[in-house]
Amino acid sequence: MSSEFDRIIDRDPKYSFKWNRYKGRDVIPCWVADMDFAAPESVREAISEFNQQGVLGYLKPEEYEEGRHAIVDWIEYRHGCRIPEEWIVWMPGVVPGFNIACRAYSEAGDSLIVQTPNYPPILQAHKNHQLESLAVPVLQTDSGAELDFDLIEKYAARSRSKMMILCNPMNPNGKVLSPESLQKLGNICDKHDVILVSDEIHCDLIIEPGVKHTPAFSLEALQKRSVTLMSAAKTFNIAGLGVSFGVIPDAGMRRRFAKAANGLVPWANVLGLLATTAAFNGARQWHAELLDYLHSNRVLLKRAVDSTPGLEMLCAEATFLAWIDARGLGVSDPQLWFEERGIGPSPGADFAAQGFARINFACSKQQLQLISERL
Ligand SMILES: Cc1ncc(COP(=O)(O)O)c(C=O)c1O
């Protein structure tokens, strides 16, 4: 049976960061985390309807009640907890969100704990705020990956460690922290007075059956010391609309966050607010079908990667990103190896992991087939 995700959409490189990189070359772009699927119909309709009136003026996010209701309902539907609306803070993106948090909760010379490998802007955030980065390599385990709690605790105990940015589900390896692991981390943060900023942008993209995401704000130990950053951007493919939100349970932390953003960070834009609301309220079926499609894509890609000598793919529990160990190829530049075969992944070096590559598999089965053949 064909699916709407099978539809091939010709993305004009002029309007696509992803497709522009290999413009004019026979290389399939599978790097940046942006899907080749159209956003759900509810989202496209909401934007068209708004455009009918033609005025694109200001909409103050805090006054947009429907958006807050949509977030509260969606979080309850997906993650089983009903949050008070006042915990929500709209932002124009998750990256601005964790950078604002650095500004709000640390001072130059403080230390910032981050896991590695990691999403490049998280690895670089310390430089924007004159912080020292304390990198904690993720441990490889039978279940995929786990945080190194001993090292995190050692770093958290230092007097200048004020904050950790967590990426959960993890980008690039797609691991979802278990409730027990998050609890352990919460206890460490609580004990050593460290604020946890949890980037959960991929939390609604869990493709492994039976795996559940635990949001940071749902833990008692973290309610006075956490900022959870979420967004509809990845899940519903609306990243170009510049919108996300933070969930900050503690009122004092919300005030500090707002103060740090004041005058520097614009309001989330009106189309982003409408799109998030329409996605959360009107695309549950689309979302369920998307997860099935991504799961079957992951299975297909894993088969192709694992049958290629020198490559091994980790089994992502979440995200549409395959983390590939290419060290077995024995080549000095795995990125070049892929590009010579007409495949354009993200280089592992960008995530602080030489010898790895990340392939975005959020594309039609036909395109995935082509990627597999090229391998
Ligand atoms: C872990 C993570 N955080 C944040 C972002 C980007 O967030 P935004 O575009 O809302 O700033 C990405 C995009 O790939 C991501 O993977």
The ligand as an SDF file (V2000), in Angstrom:
LIG
                    3D

 16 16  0  0  0  0  0  0  0  0999 V2000
   19.2880   18.1490   19.2340 C   0  0  0  0  0  0  0  0  0  0  0  0
   18.8530   19.3230   18.4110 C   0  0  0  0  0  0  0  0  0  0  0  0
   18.5530   20.4860   19.0200 N   0  0  0  0  0  0  0  0  0  0  0  0
   18.1550   21.5720   18.3150 C   0  0  0  0  0  0  0  0  0  0  0  0
   18.0270   21.5310   16.9420 C   0  0  0  0  0  0  0  0  0  0  0  0
   17.6060   22.7460   16.1810 C   0  0  0  0  0  0  0  0  0  0  0  0
   16.6350   23.4480   16.8680 O   0  0  0  0  0  0  0  0  0  0  0  0
   16.0550   24.8180   16.3280 P   0  0  0  0  0  0  0  0  0  0  0  0
   16.0620   24.7670   14.8420 O   0  0  0  0  0  0  0  0  0  0  0  0
   14.6870   24.8830   16.9250 O   0  0  0  0  0  0  0  0  0  0  0  0
   16.9360   25.8960   16.8790 O   0  0  0  0  0  0  0  0  0  0  0  0
   18.3400   20.3410   16.2720 C   0  0  0  0  0  0  0  0  0  0  0  0
   18.2640   20.2810   14.8140 C   0  0  0  0  0  0  0  0  0  0  0  0
   18.7080   19.3590   14.1790 O   0  0  0  0  0  0  0  0  0  0  0  0
   18.7370   19.2100   17.0190 C   0  0  0  0  0  0  0  0  0  0  0  0
   19.0170   18.0360   16.4340 O   0  0  0  0  0  0  0  0  0  0  0  0
  1  2  1  0
  2  3  1  0
  2 15  2  0
  3  4  2  0
  4  5  1  0
  5  6  1  0
  5 12  2  0
  6  7  1  0
  7  8  1  0
  8  9  2  0
  8 10  1  0
  8 11  1  0
 12 13  1  0
 12 15  1  0
 13 14  2  0
 15 16  1  0
M  END
$$$$
